[in-house]
Amino acid sequence: MIKIPIFLILLAAVLGFQGCNDFNQVTPPEESVDFGKGESFFNINNDSAFYYFNLVATTSSDSLEIASAYTYMGIIQYGAGDYFGSQESLLQSLKHLNEKKEDHFHCFFSTYNELGRTSERLKNYNAAIDYYDRALKFTNDGDYELIVLSNKAVAFEKKQAYAAAINIYNSIIDRATNSKKRYARILSNLARTKWLENSRYQPLPELWEALNIRREEKDSLGLNASFSHLSDFYARLHADSALIYATRLYGTARQLKSADDELEALKKIISLGSSAVKDEYFDRYLYLSDSIQTERNNAKNQFALIRYDAEKAKADNLVLQKENAEKKVRIIWQQVLLLITILLAAFGFIWYRRKKQQTIREHQLKTSQKVHDVVANGLYRLMAKVEHEQINQKDDLLDEMEVLYEKSRDISYDQMEALRPDYQESVSRLLKSFSSNDTKVWIIGNSKEFWDQLSLKMRTQLEHVLQELMINMKKHSKAKNVKIMFDVKQKGVVIDYNDDGIGMSPDINYGNGLKNTESRITEMNGRIIFDKTPAKGLNIQIYIPIE
């Protein structure tokens, strides 16, 4: 089993504590190659690190290694400003941990502490405090406890529960004397919190003491905090002094290339300075603010793409090899063609039977829908895969054709459901089969809970509807991106389809496929809405009521 004490080292560094030398480093006894690559890229090329950790999370069989990978991913996302993504990854980590296994405790500690920091960034201070309390249950190490208790005090301070924060700082400050940097940090935070609680309190002696310690220790990050605290204190009394410390904070932040600290300094300078000073720094503030937001948005998109590519590669690797490929391909094609011929002949014979005209029409409609959905659409999907080189081997082609054959063979016996008991997986494979180098397909909310709301017949009908929409997209839309979202409402389920293609003309004549689609929705007492108003692309909403 793998151990990752480096999380604790990273937490100490991020939070401004003494650093790696404060903690015992233990080399993990075992770790996968991909996990080792992720660690080697961490804080050097975090895109590559995220890729390898995501690979571990989706392929490893070691629960602790999976949890550790998710925690690493959460730390990377936190550093890039993707706090919601970080929270999601950290919660995934907890799903793979076991409180009864002692070797999982260090990962529990790190994950809960990171969740506290993420919740704090999202201004959910009560949740942050709860996560810090949970983290404390998984460590007996005094240094680690100081990390979490200090974080918890900061959360109380931001919550404006100053008395609770002060109590924590007072309980740990004497334990921090073995590290000057750590002592200065707690001392400065304590003085600031006392002043916030009581504006008549004089925090300057402690603030200056902390500043001098940080200068002696050459603690640049700590100096930033001291400059910020002193600027805040003087802002109410001496604007000139406050401006001096804000300017020092700005200079140190520029040297450290700390965009967040620089942005904080610019806010202070603009609020404190003269009109000339404001004009001098305002353009830099706007540029930096936009730059940070753009960088964080790009990071979020990059993480999503890495996860999507990994999922797609995993799906592509599930194709199984079969023996006697050439013989089975010929047999399956012959049987498919023979079945189509028999079905067409049967439909023609039934069509001309006068005594049961109404029954014939209804039966023909249902059978026609099955042939269209199973045979015609299936063949089209198969040709699309070959065209976009998603099937490169004849063995792969054999597998796809064998599935099509089994589906086609059972049309007349109405046994299609037995072939796809797992509709979540079946629909996922169906939609992803339309993805290519030119078209990306994004799936959101396709869960077992969604399909459990529906009857067996409704599941089949909706799968056919989705297949028809995707085929129409492939044939006509020229879309680069397609997004399908599944959602469960109080009295029904909703599917939203969106693409960025050429859209749909308001006066378009529906073909058999779209007519069948509307017919299926009507049979389920549902409704389908085609939004033809967007300037680009097509939006379709499907609503199906449920009891």
Secondary structure, 3 states (H helix, E strand, C coil): CCCCCHHHHHHHHHCCCCCHHHCCCCCCCCCCHHHHHHHHHCCCCHHHHHHHHHHHHHHCCCHHHHHHHHHHHHHHHHHCCCHHHHHHHHHHHHHCCCCCCHHHHHHHHHHHHHHHHHHHHCCCHHHHHHHHHHHHCCCCCHHHHHHHHHHHHHHHHHCCCHHHHHHHHHHHCHHHCCCHHHHHHHHHHHHHHHHHHCCCCCCHHHHHHHHHHHHHHCCHHHHHHHHHHHHHHHCCCCHHHHHHHHHHHHHHHHHHCCHHHHHHHHHHHHHHCCHHHHHHHHHHHHHHHHHHHHHHHHHHHHHHHHHHHHHHHHHHCCCCCCCCHHHHHHHHHHHHHHHHHHHHHHHHHHHCCCCCHHHHHHHHHHHHHHHHHHHHHHHHHHHHHHHCCCCCCHHHHHHHHHHHHHHHHCHHHCCHHHHCCCHHHHHHHHHHCCCCCCCEEEEECCCHHHHHCCCHHHHHHHHHHHHHHHHHHHHHHCCCEEEEEEEECCCEEEEEEEECCCCCCCCCCCCHHHHHHHHHHHHCCCEEEEECCCCCCEEEEEEEECC
